[in-house]
């Protein structure tokens, strides 16, 4: 299997399956001398881990990270950082019913066709549990990017939207509720809605908004590696993501060029920021903001029709422990991928001039 490495200079290679012994990764290219706060790394994992509230999967995993290399006396050494997160609460028997059949909108069928073999326990490598490795790498990237602020939050669940501009929000309230929406009134309504969907044995999707502030000017390469293109690719690599937009996004098509242009102030900032902090594929120093759309979780706890390996129509029943809405736990994943992209471009930017 190819495609397990992300990044150019700051690189993560991840490994592991949902019901294997462990997940983990190797981070290559992290500069030496970064003083790491291991508690902050664990805190990011705790934000992503299962079983943290009534509106997420009830699989109980401590998700404790163990770092095996690349750190000495609390600082990065510049050598590869190897780490692992051990699985402790697998219930593989919950998936025996799909050993010879395919769940709709899952990777089961295409894995079988591509490889001729698959680990059906929890989806194996295609499981969103793989993202735990990304969160570790992102937490380290955040500490490298000490001046950059990355705040993601849930801005929509189903048709229920947060009707506020991000500048009106207090990001410190994002972690004050299980939905991870910084507006408490909207968060309470979203929480009740997710609970009602869960009672039906169904799932619902949503949107995560991410705001990146204090980004230096000049990150991004202006042709194939535009900053927004790499950010989009990073977000679309997250399980269940179906859409990405930055700046004015799709709403920009309704505007005239004279309305959409961001006029300059004398100091190089802009009076508006419809560009979303990126122009010509390069960061301009303004806030970068983008939305990431997540589909409803494909596993519904209802009966459904599908096919088996012989192509025969069969009826199956959804089982196991699953999120009724994935977006609350995906917030730290979005932040992690953004941090890795920016860390990579910060290192690349050091080659811009002699």
C-alpha positions as CSV (number, residue, x, y, z in Angstrom):
1,X,0.0,0.0,0.0
2,X,1.4,3.4,-1.0
3,X,0.4,6.8,0.2
4,X,1.1,6.5,3.9
5,X,3.4,9.5,4.1
6,X,2.3,13.2,4.3
7,X,4.6,16.2,3.8
8,X,7.8,17.3,2.1
9,X,10.3,18.3,4.8
10,X,8.1,17.9,7.9
11,X,6.8,14.4,7.1
12,X,4.6,11.9,8.9
13,X,4.5,8.2,7.9
14,X,1.7,6.5,9.8
15,X,1.0,2.8,10.4
16,X,-1.6,0.6,12.1
17,X,-5.2,-0.6,11.9
18,X,-8.4,-0.1,13.9
19,X,-8.2,-3.5,15.6
20,X,-4.4,-4.1,15.4
21,X,-2.1,-4.1,18.3
22,X,-1.2,-0.4,17.9
23,X,-1.2,2.7,15.7
24,X,1.7,5.0,15.3
25,X,4.0,6.8,13.1
26,X,7.4,8.2,12.3
27,X,7.9,12.0,12.0
28,X,10.9,12.9,9.9
29,X,12.3,16.4,9.3
30,X,11.3,17.9,12.6
31,X,14.0,20.4,13.5
32,X,16.2,19.8,16.5
33,X,16.0,21.8,19.7
34,X,12.2,22.2,20.0
35,X,11.2,21.9,23.6
36,X,8.3,19.5,23.6
37,X,5.5,19.6,26.1
38,X,4.3,15.9,26.2
39,X,1.2,16.8,28.2
40,X,0.0,19.1,25.3
41,X,0.5,16.2,22.9
42,X,-1.6,14.0,25.1
43,X,-4.2,16.7,25.5
44,X,-4.7,16.8,21.7
45,X,-5.1,13.0,21.7
46,X,-7.7,13.2,24.5
47,X,-9.7,15.7,22.4
48,X,-9.9,13.1,19.6
49,X,-10.2,9.8,21.6
50,X,-13.4,7.8,21.7
51,X,-15.7,7.5,24.6
52,X,-15.3,11.1,25.8
53,X,-19.1,12.0,25.8
54,X,-22.5,10.7,25.1
55,X,-22.6,11.9,21.5
56,X,-19.6,9.9,20.3
57,X,-18.6,6.3,19.9
58,X,-18.4,4.5,23.3
59,X,-15.3,2.5,22.5
60,X,-13.0,3.1,25.5
61,X,-9.4,3.8,24.5
62,X,-6.9,5.7,26.7
63,X,-5.0,6.7,23.5
64,X,-1.8,7.2,25.5
65,X,1.1,8.0,23.2
66,X,4.5,6.5,23.8
67,X,7.5,8.2,22.1
68,X,10.4,5.9,21.4
69,X,12.9,8.1,19.6
70,X,13.8,11.6,18.4
71,X,13.4,13.2,21.8
72,X,16.1,13.6,24.5
73,X,15.9,15.5,27.7
74,X,12.6,17.0,26.6
75,X,13.9,18.4,23.3
76,X,13.7,17.1,19.7
77,X,17.1,15.8,18.5
78,X,16.4,16.2,14.7
79,X,16.3,12.5,14.2
80,X,13.1,10.6,13.4
81,X,10.4,10.8,16.1
82,X,8.9,7.3,16.5
83,X,5.7,6.8,18.5
84,X,2.9,4.4,19.1
85,X,-0.6,4.4,20.5
86,X,-1.7,0.9,21.7
87,X,-5.2,-0.4,21.1
88,X,-6.7,-1.8,24.3
89,X,-10.5,-2.1,23.7
90,X,-11.0,-3.9,20.4
91,X,-14.2,-5.9,19.9
92,X,-13.4,-7.6,16.6
93,X,-16.4,-9.9,16.9
94,X,-18.6,-6.9,16.3
95,X,-17.5,-7.0,12.7
96,X,-17.7,-10.8,12.0
97,X,-21.0,-10.2,10.2
98,X,-19.3,-8.2,7.5
99,X,-16.5,-10.6,6.8
100,X,-18.1,-11.7,3.5
101,X,-20.3,-8.7,2.7
102,X,-19.8,-5.0,2.1
103,X,-21.1,-2.1,4.1
104,X,-22.7,0.7,1.9
105,X,-20.4,3.8,1.4
106,X,-17.5,2.1,3.3
107,X,-14.2,1.1,1.8
108,X,-14.9,-2.6,2.1
109,X,-15.7,-3.3,-1.5
110,X,-13.0,-1.2,-3.1
111,X,-10.3,-2.6,-0.7
112,X,-11.3,-6.2,-1.7
113,X,-11.2,-5.2,-5.4
114,X,-7.9,-3.4,-5.1
115,X,-5.9,-5.7,-2.8
116,X,-7.9,-9.0,-3.0
117,X,-7.9,-9.1,0.8
118,X,-8.9,-6.9,3.6
119,X,-8.9,-6.5,7.4
120,X,-12.7,-6.2,8.1
121,X,-12.3,-5.5,11.8
122,X,-13.5,-2.0,12.2
123,X,-12.4,-1.2,8.7
124,X,-8.8,-1.9,9.3
125,X,-6.5,0.7,7.7
126,X,-9.5,2.6,6.3
127,X,-10.8,3.3,9.9
128,X,-10.8,6.9,11.2
129,X,-8.8,5.5,14.1
130,X,-5.7,6.0,11.9
131,X,-6.1,9.8,12.5
132,X,-4.7,9.4,16.0
133,X,-1.2,9.3,14.4
134,X,-2.0,12.6,12.6
135,X,-3.0,14.3,15.9
136,X,0.3,13.4,17.5
137,X,2.3,14.8,14.5
138,X,0.0,17.9,14.4
139,X,0.5,18.5,18.2
140,X,4.3,18.5,17.6
141,X,3.9,20.8,14.6
142,X,1.9,23.2,16.7
143,X,4.7,23.5,19.2
144,X,7.1,24.2,16.3
145,X,4.7,26.9,15.1
146,X,4.6,28.5,18.5
147,X,3.4,32.0,17.3
148,X,0.7,30.7,14.9
149,X,-2.8,30.2,16.4
150,X,-4.9,27.4,14.9
151,X,-8.6,27.2,16.1
152,X,-11.1,24.8,14.6
153,X,-14.7,24.4,15.8
154,X,-18.0,22.9,14.7
155,X,-20.0,25.4,12.8
156,X,-22.8,23.2,11.4
157,X,-24.5,19.9,12.2
158,X,-27.0,18.8,9.5
159,X,-28.9,21.9,8.6
160,X,-28.3,23.5,12.0
161,X,-25.7,26.3,11.4
162,X,-23.8,28.7,13.6
163,X,-24.9,32.1,12.3
164,X,-22.0,34.1,13.5
165,X,-18.7,35.3,12.0
166,X,-15.7,33.7,13.5
167,X,-14.5,37.2,14.7
168,X,-17.6,37.3,17.0
169,X,-16.6,34.0,18.7
170,X,-14.6,33.3,21.9
171,X,-12.5,30.3,20.9
172,X,-11.8,29.5,24.6
173,X,-15.4,28.2,24.8
174,X,-14.9,25.6,22.1
175,X,-13.9,22.9,24.6
176,X,-16.6,23.9,27.1
177,X,-19.2,21.6,25.4
178,X,-19.1,18.1,23.8
179,X,-20.0,19.4,20.3
180,X,-17.0,21.8,20.2
181,X,-19.1,24.8,19.1
182,X,-17.9,28.0,20.7
183,X,-21.4,29.4,20.9
184,X,-23.0,27.8,23.9
185,X,-26.7,28.3,22.8
186,X,-26.1,26.8,19.4
187,X,-23.9,24.0,20.9
188,X,-26.8,22.9,23.2
189,X,-29.2,22.7,20.3
190,X,-26.7,20.8,18.2
191,X,-26.1,18.3,21.1
192,X,-29.8,17.6,21.5
193,X,-30.1,17.1,17.7
194,X,-27.2,14.6,17.6
195,X,-28.7,12.7,20.5
196,X,-32.1,12.4,18.7
197,X,-30.3,11.1,15.6
198,X,-28.5,8.6,17.7
199,X,-31.8,7.3,19.2
200,X,-33.0,6.6,15.6
201,X,-29.9,4.5,15.0
202,X,-28.9,7.0,12.3
203,X,-26.1,9.5,11.7
204,X,-25.6,13.1,10.6
205,X,-22.9,15.1,9.0
206,X,-21.6,18.6,9.6
207,X,-19.0,21.3,9.0
208,X,-15.8,22.3,10.8
209,X,-14.5,25.8,10.4
210,X,-10.8,26.4,11.0
211,X,-9.2,29.8,11.6
212,X,-5.4,30.2,11.4
213,X,-3.9,33.5,12.7
214,X,-0.5,35.1,12.8
215,X,0.6,33.2,9.7
216,X,3.8,34.7,8.2
217,X,3.7,36.2,4.7
218,X,5.1,34.0,2.0
219,X,4.1,30.4,2.8
220,X,3.0,28.3,-0.2
221,X,4.5,27.7,-3.7
222,X,2.7,29.6,-6.5
223,X,2.2,26.8,-9.0
224,X,1.4,23.2,-8.1
225,X,1.9,23.5,-4.3
226,X,-0.3,26.5,-3.6
227,X,-1.0,26.8,0.1
228,X,-4.8,26.5,-0.3
229,X,-4.3,23.5,-2.6
230,X,-2.2,21.6,-0.1
231,X,-4.5,22.6,2.8
232,X,-7.4,21.3,0.7
233,X,-5.6,18.0,0.0
234,X,-4.8,17.6,3.6
235,X,-8.4,18.1,4.7
236,X,-9.8,15.8,2.0
237,X,-7.4,13.1,3.2
238,X,-9.4,12.9,6.5
239,X,-12.0,10.2,6.7
240,X,-15.5,11.2,5.8
241,X,-14.6,14.6,4.4
242,X,-16.5,15.5,1.3
243,X,-15.8,19.2,0.7
244,X,-13.3,22.1,1.3
245,X,-13.7,25.8,0.8
246,X,-11.5,28.7,1.9
247,X,-12.1,32.5,2.0
248,X,-15.3,33.5,0.2
249,X,-15.6,29.9,-1.1
250,X,-18.6,29.1,-3.2
251,X,-20.3,32.3,-2.1
252,X,-17.7,34.2,-4.1
253,X,-19.3,33.2,-7.4
254,X,-22.3,35.5,-6.6
255,X,-20.1,38.6,-6.3
256,X,-18.6,41.0,-8.9
257,X,-14.9,41.4,-9.1
258,X,-15.2,45.0,-7.8
259,X,-17.0,43.6,-4.7
260,X,-14.7,40.6,-4.2
261,X,-11.3,42.4,-4.4
262,X,-9.5,42.9,-1.1
263,X,-8.2,46.5,-1.1
264,X,-4.8,47.2,0.5
265,X,-4.1,49.3,3.5
266,X,-0.8,51.2,3.6
267,X,0.9,48.5,5.7
268,X,0.0,45.7,3.3
269,X,-3.0,44.4,5.2
270,X,-6.3,44.4,3.4
271,X,-9.6,46.1,4.3
272,X,-11.5,42.9,3.6
273,X,-10.3,39.3,3.6
274,X,-12.4,37.5,1.0
275,X,-9.1,35.9,-0.2
276,X,-9.0,33.9,3.1
277,X,-5.4,35.0,3.8
278,X,-4.1,33.4,0.6
279,X,-3.4,35.1,-2.7
280,X,-1.7,33.5,-5.7
281,X,-1.3,30.4,-3.6
282,X,0.8,32.3,-1.0
283,X,-0.1,33.5,2.5
284,X,-0.5,37.3,2.7
285,X,-0.4,37.6,6.5
286,X,-4.2,37.9,7.0
287,X,-6.3,35.3,8.8
288,X,-6.6,32.0,6.9
289,X,-10.1,30.6,7.3
290,X,-11.7,27.5,5.7
291,X,-14.6,25.1,6.0
292,X,-14.4,21.3,5.9
293,X,-17.6,19.3,5.2
294,X,-18.0,15.8,6.7
295,X,-20.6,13.3,5.5
296,X,-22.8,11.3,7.8
297,X,-21.0,8.3,9.3
298,X,-21.7,5.4,6.9
299,X,-22.5,2.8,9.6
300,X,-26.1,3.2,10.7
301,X,-27.5,0.9,13.4
302,X,-30.3,-0.2,11.1
303,X,-30.9,-3.1,8.7
304,X,-29.8,-2.5,5.2
305,X,-29.4,-4.2,1.8
306,X,-26.0,-4.9,0.3
307,X,-24.0,-7.6,-1.6
308,X,-21.6,-10.3,-0.5
309,X,-18.4,-11.4,-2.2
310,X,-20.4,-13.5,-4.7
311,X,-22.4,-10.5,-5.7
312,X,-25.6,-11.8,-4.1
313,X,-28.0,-9.5,-2.5
314,X,-28.1,-9.9,1.3
315,X,-29.6,-8.0,4.2
316,X,-27.4,-7.0,7.1
317,X,-27.7,-5.1,10.4
318,X,-25.3,-2.3,11.5
319,X,-23.4,-3.3,14.7
320,X,-20.5,-2.0,16.8
321,X,-19.7,1.3,18.4
322,X,-19.8,4.3,16.1
323,X,-20.2,8.1,16.2
324,X,-23.7,9.4,15.4
325,X,-21.9,12.5,14.2
326,X,-18.1,12.6,13.6
327,X,-17.5,16.3,13.6
328,X,-16.9,16.9,17.3
329,X,-14.0,14.4,17.4
330,X,-12.7,15.6,14.1
331,X,-11.9,19.2,15.3
332,X,-8.4,18.3,16.6
333,X,-7.8,16.3,13.4
334,X,-8.5,19.4,11.2
335,X,-6.2,21.4,13.4
336,X,-3.5,18.8,13.2
337,X,-3.5,18.6,9.4
338,X,-3.4,22.4,9.2
339,X,-0.4,22.5,11.6
340,X,1.5,19.9,9.6
341,X,0.9,21.8,6.3
342,X,2.1,25.0,7.8
343,X,5.1,23.5,9.5
344,X,6.1,22.0,6.2
345,X,5.8,25.3,4.4
346,X,7.7,27.2,7.1
347,X,10.6,24.9,6.6
348,X,10.3,25.2,2.8
349,X,10.2,29.0,3.1
350,X,13.7,28.9,4.5
351,X,14.9,28.1,1.0
352,X,13.2,31.1,-0.7
353,X,16.1,33.4,-0.5
354,X,19.9,33.2,0.0
